[in-house]
Amino acid sequence: MRGWNGSPYRGRSSTRRPGEHTVTEHAERLDGIARGWDEAAEGYEAYYVPRFAPWVEVAVRAIAGALPEGPVLVPCCGTFPELDVLIEYIGDREIVGIDLSAGMVRLATERAARHPRVSVIQGDASTLDPAWTGRCAAVVSVFGLQQLPEPDHAIASWAAALRPGGRLSVVYWPGTTEPDGPFARLAALLDPHDDSWESSLVPALTAQGTVLDRDDNPSFRMTHPDAATFFDAHTLSGPLRPLATSRGRSFITALRTAFLHRSPTGEWHHHPQARHLIAHKP
Ligand SMILES: C[S@@+](CC[C@H](N)C(=O)[O-])C[C@H]1O[C@@H](n2cnc3c(N)ncnc32)[C@H](O)[C@@H]1O
């Protein structure tokens, strides 16, 4: 599969598993990703947050209902669009967003400002601090998992944070999202990525003592004004910004030309499929 969603860990520059990189290489990669998302943050809020809203709604709705005591964690919260929906469904309780990017955390903190029980932490959500283990009522994450170095390890760490009765709801972009459309066409122009980790997610959840309730593929209509607007948003304000920052302007210019060459004109509609995993800890 190819890396349209921009996972910088599994692209051409690396044939090694993340665990095989040195500590310095790992830290440099995290810095690069954080910088890319810092630069994307304002544009992401304007372009993608409204377009991704139906998936956020589905992810949050899956944990609504009776929850045990404890905080709700939101790894890879970005600008924190999950927050307004969480408040609507679960009301007043401790909610904690975690994101790597200072730019994202700044916007998330603004969104959280009027909610005294909500906080945002800047940090790496791929392995949660052990202080969270067994404490949380729920973990909800949207479109962050596929960005992480070892998504199966990350989801195991999120499941370990649940207390008995706690729920997990994770939506991510799988390697294949659509047969045709802007995501598929962009992916076809990029180097293949290793998405073999996707088959390890359910075993990782069960190994942590959680029970899988659902594994499905929510799909909603997305509309882009035209191919060029999509490309520019995706590379300046979306999942390819970290790649664009690391590969430079000439790479993006060539990619843009190739992408627009065969793209349709006018408004572009598509129905990409995400993957949604819902589990609980008995
Ligand atoms: C596509 S955005 C999703 C944001 C939000 N959940 C939403 O649905 O709009 C992905 C987010 O993952 C964050 N991210 C990437 N790698 C991360 C890591 N290792 N730890 C924490 N956050 C990370 C990025 O900074 C970015 O804000």
The ligand as an SDF file (V2000), in Angstrom:
LIG
                    3D

 27 29  0  0  0  0  0  0  0  0999 V2000
   -4.7360   13.8760   11.0790 C   0  0  0  0  0  0  0  0  0  0  0  0
   -4.4120   14.6990   12.6260 S   0  0  0  0  0  0  0  0  0  0  0  0
   -5.8560   14.1730   13.5530 C   0  0  0  0  0  0  0  0  0  0  0  0
   -6.2460   15.1720   14.5850 C   0  0  0  0  0  0  0  0  0  0  0  0
   -7.6120   14.9680   15.2340 C   0  0  0  0  0  0  0  0  0  0  0  0
   -7.6760   13.7490   16.0080 N   0  0  0  0  0  0  0  0  0  0  0  0
   -8.7220   14.9930   14.1970 C   0  0  0  0  0  0  0  0  0  0  0  0
   -9.4850   14.0180   14.1160 O   0  0  0  0  0  0  0  0  0  0  0  0
   -8.8470   15.9870   13.4780 O   0  0  0  0  0  0  0  0  0  0  0  0
   -3.1220   13.6630   13.2880 C   0  0  0  0  0  0  0  0  0  0  0  0
   -2.5090   14.2290   14.5610 C   0  0  0  0  0  0  0  0  0  0  0  0
   -1.6150   13.2360   15.0970 O   0  0  0  0  0  0  0  0  0  0  0  0
   -0.5600   13.9270   15.7410 C   0  0  0  0  0  0  0  0  0  0  0  0
    0.5750   13.0150   15.9420 N   0  0  0  0  0  0  0  0  0  0  0  0
    1.3860   12.4520   15.0110 C   0  0  0  0  0  0  0  0  0  0  0  0
    2.2940   11.6520   15.5970 N   0  0  0  0  0  0  0  0  0  0  0  0
    2.0580   11.7280   16.9430 C   0  0  0  0  0  0  0  0  0  0  0  0
    2.6570   11.1310   18.0900 C   0  0  0  0  0  0  0  0  0  0  0  0
    3.7080   10.3040   17.9870 N   0  0  0  0  0  0  0  0  0  0  0  0
    2.1290   11.4100   19.3070 N   0  0  0  0  0  0  0  0  0  0  0  0
    1.0840   12.2760   19.4320 C   0  0  0  0  0  0  0  0  0  0  0  0
    0.4890   12.8740   18.3840 N   0  0  0  0  0  0  0  0  0  0  0  0
    0.9560   12.5960   17.1600 C   0  0  0  0  0  0  0  0  0  0  0  0
   -0.2530   15.0840   14.7970 C   0  0  0  0  0  0  0  0  0  0  0  0
    0.4570   16.1200   15.4450 O   0  0  0  0  0  0  0  0  0  0  0  0
   -1.6680   15.4830   14.3570 C   0  0  0  0  0  0  0  0  0  0  0  0
   -2.1620   16.5080   15.1930 O   0  0  0  0  0  0  0  0  0  0  0  0
  1  2  1  0
  2  3  1  0
  2 10  1  0
  3  4  1  0
  4  5  1  0
  5  6  1  0
  5  7  1  0
  7  8  2  0
  7  9  1  0
 10 11  1  0
 11 12  1  0
 11 26  1  0
 12 13  1  0
 13 14  1  0
 13 24  1  0
 14 15  1  0
 14 23  1  0
 15 16  2  0
 16 17  1  0
 17 18  1  0
 17 23  2  0
 18 19  1  0
 18 20  2  0
 20 21  1  0
 21 22  2  0
 22 23  1  0
 24 25  1  0
 24 26  1  0
 26 27  1  0
M  CHG  2   2   1   9  -1
M  END
$$$$
